[in-house]
Amino acid sequence: MAVSSHTSGSAPRQITPALTAAFRLGSKLLAVLAGVGIKAYGLAGSLVKALQMSRMISTLSGMNDRQLAQIGISRAEIPQYAVSLMADD
């Protein structure tokens, strides 16, 4: 016994030009939303890195000169040291 996708006695649905246009519009809208999502994801990643950098510089700045010397940097080298640590991620 064959199974039909439409009910008995009714005509099969046809893809009209309006339906095709709606599908194309929906496809374009999804592509735009995906592009926005990708950009937002990249922006969020940049924001997280900036926050991590700020926290690292703040932590290092809170150390005294003896502690900084123990890790091999001076107070003036804190920004460059933080950048080098972030580059290793």
C-alpha positions as CSV (number, residue, x, y, z in Angstrom):
1,M,0.0,0.0,0.0
2,A,1.5,3.3,-1.0
3,V,1.5,6.3,1.3
4,S,0.6,9.7,-0.1
5,S,1.8,13.0,1.3
6,H,-1.6,14.6,0.6
7,T,-5.0,13.7,1.7
8,S,-7.3,11.8,-0.6
9,G,-9.3,14.0,-3.0
10,S,-7.1,17.1,-2.5
11,A,-4.7,18.4,-5.0
12,P,-1.0,18.3,-4.1
13,R,0.5,21.6,-3.0
14,Q,2.5,23.5,-5.6
15,I,5.4,25.7,-5.0
16,T,4.3,29.1,-6.1
17,P,6.5,32.1,-7.1
18,A,5.4,33.8,-3.8
19,L,6.5,30.8,-1.8
20,T,9.8,30.6,-3.6
21,A,10.4,34.3,-2.9
22,A,9.5,33.8,0.8
23,F,12.1,31.0,1.0
24,R,14.7,33.1,-0.7
25,L,14.0,36.1,1.7
26,G,14.1,33.7,4.7
27,S,17.4,32.3,3.5
28,K,18.9,35.8,3.1
29,L,17.6,36.8,6.5
30,L,19.3,33.7,8.1
31,A,22.6,34.6,6.3
32,V,22.5,38.1,7.7
33,L,21.7,36.9,11.2
34,A,24.5,34.4,10.9
35,G,26.9,37.2,9.9
36,V,25.8,39.3,12.9
37,G,26.2,36.4,15.2
38,I,29.8,35.8,13.9
39,K,30.7,39.4,14.4
40,A,29.1,39.4,17.9
41,Y,31.1,36.3,18.8
42,G,34.3,38.0,17.7
43,L,33.5,41.2,19.6
44,A,32.8,39.1,22.7
45,G,36.1,37.4,22.4
46,S,37.9,40.7,22.1
47,L,36.1,42.0,25.1
48,V,37.1,39.0,27.2
49,K,40.7,39.4,26.2
50,A,40.6,43.1,27.1
51,L,39.1,42.3,30.5
52,Q,41.7,39.6,31.1
53,M,44.5,42.0,30.1
54,S,43.2,44.6,32.4
55,R,42.9,42.2,35.3
56,M,46.4,40.9,34.7
57,I,47.9,44.4,34.6
58,S,46.0,45.3,37.8
59,T,47.2,42.2,39.6
60,L,50.8,42.8,38.6
61,S,50.6,46.5,39.5
62,G,49.4,45.5,43.0
63,M,52.6,43.5,43.6
64,N,55.5,45.2,45.4
65,D,58.9,45.8,43.6
66,R,60.4,42.7,45.4
67,Q,57.7,40.4,44.1
68,L,58.0,41.8,40.6
69,A,61.8,41.3,40.8
70,Q,61.2,37.7,41.8
71,I,59.3,37.1,38.5
72,G,62.0,39.0,36.6
73,I,60.3,42.2,35.6
74,S,60.3,45.8,36.7
75,R,57.2,48.0,37.3
76,A,57.8,49.7,33.9
77,E,57.7,46.3,32.1
78,I,54.3,45.3,33.4
79,P,52.3,46.2,30.2
80,Q,54.8,44.4,27.9
81,Y,54.9,41.4,30.3
82,A,51.1,41.2,30.3
83,V,51.0,41.3,26.5
84,S,53.6,38.5,26.3
85,L,51.6,36.4,28.7
86,M,48.4,36.9,26.6
87,A,50.3,36.0,23.4
88,D,50.9,32.6,24.9
89,D,47.1,31.9,25.1
